[in-house]
Amino acid sequence: MKRRRAREYALQILFQLELTGSEVSDEVLEEFWEGNDEDDEVREFTGSVVKTTRKNLREIDETIKRAAEHWSLERMAAIDRNILRAATCELLYRSDIPPSVVINEAIEIARKYSTEDSAPFINGILDKIAKAVRPATPGRRK
């Protein structure tokens, strides 16, 4: 559950950065954590997802665009767009986390923070991305 909390925090920070047009910095992260008593593990994972997502935003957005047929990023709800960005970041840059875990976490976060239709939408896009960037090897379950 620590990583779920960290992913939720990452979503909040990414959403805030997009809304304000700000860039991620240590000061922005420190300000976010003020008055929030989270352990180092949660803070580190949150910071890693946020920094890696923002650093590689162009590649992440291109990956999402290729998988989201007939959908532009601009048409997506901002919350869904940022859930997709954070999860795509993990799929592309965190090979230590199984794709099924990344996708399931994104779906649960979408159910909590977005609309009823968001979970299947996010599931479909992330499933395409996962198959493209981490194809299953013979003899290994997905």
Secondary structure, DSSP 8 states (H G I E B T S, - for coil): -HHHHHHHHHHHHHHHHHHHT----HHHHHHHHTT----HHHHHHHHHHHHHHHHTHHHHHHHHHHHSTT--GGGS-HHHHHHHHHHHHHHHH-TTS-HHHHHHHHHHHHHHHS-TTHHHHHHHHHHHHHHHHS---TT---
